[in-house]
Amino acid sequence: MMQKLSSSRLPWPTDWTALFGAVRPLVLEIGFGYGQFLQHLARTKPDANVIGLEIANQCLDSAERAIVRKHLTNVRVVQSMAETALHHLFVPGSLSEVHINFPDPWFKKRHGHRRLIQRDTLDVLVSRLQPNAMLYLATDIIEYAEMSAELLRETSGLDNTLPADWANEMPGRVVTKYEGRALQDGRACYYFAYRRNQQAAPDVPVGREIEMTHVVFNTPLTPDEILERFEAIEGTERKFGDIVVRMLHGYRGRKVLLFEVYIHESTLDQHISLVIAPHDTPNEYTLKVGTMGYPRSTPGLQKAVASMAEWLMSLNQESKVVAHKLGDYAPPSLSEETEN
Ligand SMILES: C[S@@+](CC[C@H](N)C(=O)[O-])C[C@H]1O[C@@H](n2cnc3c(N)ncnc32)[C@H](O)[C@@H]1O
């Protein structure tokens, strides 16, 4: 059995040399599906560390089994959205090759915000590629090819290595499952091959964790009263720029209150818990992040804690923040309090 890897648990950024136990160029495949291409990369590039990203459990399990069965020691798969991995796991200039085969098969123009190939993803990709690194893309959807060609043409950090926007054949390529089906059905495929040049890359710093946050407050409300009031905001959302905080359910434990919260950020989704724990001092509590869901301390997480603290303070005029660690994310209504 291999230890399962996911971007929500790996260190940000990840020390790939330590993980593979060898200093080797990093080759990445995004959305490897059933992994034939990934295994081919591992076999044909024994001097590289090969990483595959997938979101589908079945694909991850099947690729992991194949890696173990075939004793491939230079490849690992990671459960992750590509956007999360690129922002959080890889430092700028660290990838020597990236392959994207048949992304977004249900391409619709109106699904733009969920599409893999878009300006933001290309910017972080260029930032993570090292000089002369290659970016390969394949699709069987002409609209996707046209859209990608336009975006790639506008990407000053990449040079096209083909005589035209794309090629319709790539001799020597191992055919992926999806590609095989497209070819069998008589659909044309469009292949792109770009090289990272010497132009400056967009400045996309690694999304590192920030200090974990908590708020100490006092209130005359009992835990049961707080829980009852929470029902009014269950299911509600608050937006802070790119960050969305959705309050899900509240639960009463033996000692603590636990609130399930969903946080969406542009590079990450988290489903975590916030906990209100009583102190020995009467009416005094700490609001903190619970351990459920392996929380990562991000601006979104701090916003969720700050937002919950603001709501708690709004419940009763006598409620007061005693101390907090919210850094830049303290809302104005709490900011006159001292940090500790
Ligand atoms: C059409 S399939 C292609 C699979 C494989 N590359 C092939 O050519 O047979 C697209 C794959 O990308 C994965 N995927 C979709 N969006 C992704 C994302 N944002 N990050 C990582 N993987 C993604 C899907 O789970 C799916 O397995």
Ligand as a Chemical Component Dictionary entry (heavy atoms), coordinates in Angstrom:
data_LIG
# 
_chem_comp.id                   LIG 
_chem_comp.type                 NON-POLYMER 
_chem_comp.pdbx_formal_charge   0 
_chem_comp.three_letter_code    LIG 
# 
loop_
_chem_comp_atom.comp_id 
_chem_comp_atom.atom_id 
_chem_comp_atom.alt_atom_id 
_chem_comp_atom.type_symbol 
_chem_comp_atom.charge 
_chem_comp_atom.model_Cartn_x 
_chem_comp_atom.model_Cartn_y 
_chem_comp_atom.model_Cartn_z 
_chem_comp_atom.pdbx_ordinal 
LIG C1  C1  C 0  -11.712 13.652 -20.276 1  
LIG S1  S1  S 1  -10.795 13.009 -18.956 2  
LIG C2  C2  C 0  -9.246  12.653 -19.738 3  
LIG C3  C3  C 0  -8.477  11.632 -18.979 4  
LIG C4  C4  C 0  -7.121  11.261 -19.590 5  
LIG N1  N1  N 0  -6.192  12.390 -19.581 6  
LIG C5  C5  C 0  -7.301  10.739 -20.982 7  
LIG O1  O1  O 0  -6.899  11.443 -21.935 8  
LIG O2  O2  O -1 -7.842  9.618  -21.133 9  
LIG C6  C6  C 0  -10.400 14.449 -17.915 10 
LIG C7  C7  C 0  -9.814  14.063 -16.591 11 
LIG O3  O3  O 0  -9.382  15.228 -15.905 12 
LIG C8  C8  C 0  -9.763  15.168 -14.533 13 
LIG N2  N2  N 0  -9.941  16.570 -14.118 14 
LIG C9  C9  C 0  -10.918 17.419 -14.501 15 
LIG N3  N3  N 0  -10.737 18.634 -13.978 16 
LIG C10 C10 C 0  -9.590  18.566 -13.232 17 
LIG C11 C11 C 0  -8.877  19.502 -12.417 18 
LIG N4  N4  N 0  -9.299  20.759 -12.283 19 
LIG N5  N5  N 0  -7.761  19.087 -11.810 20 
LIG C12 C12 C 0  -7.321  17.805 -11.945 21 
LIG N6  N6  N 0  -7.952  16.871 -12.699 22 
LIG C13 C13 C 0  -9.080  17.252 -13.335 23 
LIG C14 C14 C 0  -11.046 14.356 -14.540 24 
LIG O4  O4  O 0  -11.262 13.705 -13.300 25 
LIG C15 C15 C 0  -10.793 13.356 -15.669 26 
LIG O5  O5  O 0  -10.208 12.154 -15.206 27 
# 
loop_
_chem_comp_bond.comp_id 
_chem_comp_bond.atom_id_1 
_chem_comp_bond.atom_id_2 
_chem_comp_bond.value_order 
_chem_comp_bond.pdbx_ordinal 
LIG C1  S1  SING 1  
LIG S1  C2  SING 2  
LIG S1  C6  SING 3  
LIG C2  C3  SING 4  
LIG C3  C4  SING 5  
LIG C4  N1  SING 6  
LIG C4  C5  SING 7  
LIG C5  O1  DOUB 8  
LIG C5  O2  SING 9  
LIG C6  C7  SING 10 
LIG C7  O3  SING 11 
LIG C7  C15 SING 12 
LIG O3  C8  SING 13 
LIG C8  N2  SING 14 
LIG C8  C14 SING 15 
LIG N2  C9  SING 16 
LIG N2  C13 SING 17 
LIG C9  N3  DOUB 18 
LIG N3  C10 SING 19 
LIG C10 C11 SING 20 
LIG C10 C13 DOUB 21 
LIG C11 N4  SING 22 
LIG C11 N5  DOUB 23 
LIG N5  C12 SING 24 
LIG C12 N6  DOUB 25 
LIG N6  C13 SING 26 
LIG C14 O4  SING 27 
LIG C14 C15 SING 28 
LIG C15 O5  SING 29 
# 
